Amino acid sequence: MTDLRIAQLNMPPGMVDFSAGQPSPSLLPLALLRKAAADRLGGNDAPFLAYGAEQGDGYFRSALAGFLSEHYRIAVEADQLFVAAGASMGLDLLCTLFASAGDTVFVEEPSYFLALRIFNDHHLNIVGLPMDADGLIPEALEEELTRHRPVFLYSVPTFHNPSSVTLAAERRQELVALSREYDFFIIADEVYHLLNYAGVPPPPPMASYIDSNTVISLGSFSKILAPGLRLGWIQAGAPLVKRLSGCGLLDSGGGLNPFTSALVRSTLEMGLQHTQLTTLKTAYTQRKIALCKALKRYLPETVRFSEPDGGFFIWLVFPEDVDTKQMLAEAQRQNVGYLPGVRFSSLGRLKNCARLCFAYFDIPELEEGARRLGEVFKAFMNDDYRMKNDE
Ligand SMILES: Cc1ncc(COP(=O)(O)O)c(C=O)c1O
């Protein structure tokens, strides 16, 4: 039978699957894009329907540079921006252009699980590095550099996926110094940087270091506007942007997503993106607070987590002997889901962890999901249950 689905995610009614790492349908900005489309499509000129400039629509990049300068609190120039069809596509293109099969990529442990899949597609050798509450540990990186010559270090420095940890400001400088000394690129996936729910801003983005020519920053409208737009950017120094813009893919197909860029340019110029960011931050802050409160109520203290200051995720750490992949069967029976920690490990570890996303559901569903999770954990910790299921 023909698959007529439009969306990737298919959430069964009544299910609270915390694994969905995306905005809820109620937060998708249809009315806002209608306004932007009326603005952009109302004229008689349609250069955005021609093949696009290789680096991406210049007016869109200028508008984006202005938006980022304000929200990153650093000076961002349009020349530093290369338009990509989302951060994932940007990451894939970087692998295509700068890595060969068998090259080594350093990742954080845990790491964004779908970046690991992209590195696998490129047959890269993945090496996991430890993190603590301040992010990736520079001493551990330095030690691994005595054993490997990586082409990339891939990091989610701010409001990490899945752990929500933020890399400390001084560590950012240490990593940049190491990338220069040992000659590797840092790919900083900064898609959550603008989703900050604390009173104080996070440390400056890794994008502040692109003049080193070893730092490449990825950004995306998926987390601040809508993932279906497939629009993101790579921010890098001039030689890197030149290499990206000169690749065969763009020579053949032109710059990426000129039509979408034109619409999103209007959202930037009309202040609509700014408004949407404020709306999202308010909604996600409330959802995060509600879920953390419900988890504290329904889960015992043996299940640890930290309340995140931004991003989408809560990282649960269960007692050592709990295998969250095994527990998922019981969760699904109780109409609740999550992503088991092992999915985020390049080393086959983190079996007692789980990632919950608080962006997809409204508060009553988040609370109900937490309640079900408490029941699941109780049932799973019951020895009879475990014995039966281990057989
Ligand atoms: C760290 C990280 N990078 C990239 C992406 C995907 O971004 P995009 O939709 O722009 O490809 C996600 C989405 O979950 C993410 O969490």
PDBQT file of the ligand as one rigid body, heavy atoms in Angstrom, charges set to zero:
ROOT
HETATM    1  C1  LIG A 401      22.270  18.253  18.180  1.00  0.00    +0.000 C 
HETATM    2  C2  LIG A 401      21.397  18.225  16.966  1.00  0.00    +0.000 A 
HETATM    3  N1  LIG A 401      21.911  18.493  15.776  1.00  0.00    +0.000 NA
HETATM    4  C3  LIG A 401      21.168  18.475  14.668  1.00  0.00    +0.000 A 
HETATM    5  C4  LIG A 401      19.818  18.159  14.714  1.00  0.00    +0.000 A 
HETATM    6  C5  LIG A 401      19.038  18.123  13.455  1.00  0.00    +0.000 C 
HETATM    7  O1  LIG A 401      18.983  19.413  12.919  1.00  0.00    +0.000 OA
HETATM    8  P1  LIG A 401      18.359  19.710  11.498  1.00  0.00    +0.000 P 
HETATM    9  O2  LIG A 401      16.891  19.465  11.580  1.00  0.00    +0.000 OA
HETATM   10  O3  LIG A 401      18.695  21.136  11.245  1.00  0.00    +0.000 OA
HETATM   11  O4  LIG A 401      19.015  18.794  10.520  1.00  0.00    +0.000 OA
HETATM   12  C6  LIG A 401      19.236  17.862  15.939  1.00  0.00    +0.000 A 
HETATM   13  C7  LIG A 401      17.818  17.494  16.016  1.00  0.00    +0.000 C 
HETATM   14  O5  LIG A 401      17.393  16.780  16.892  1.00  0.00    +0.000 OA
HETATM   15  C8  LIG A 401      20.046  17.894  17.098  1.00  0.00    +0.000 A 
HETATM   16  O6  LIG A 401      19.545  17.606  18.294  1.00  0.00    +0.000 OA
ENDROOT
TORSDOF 0
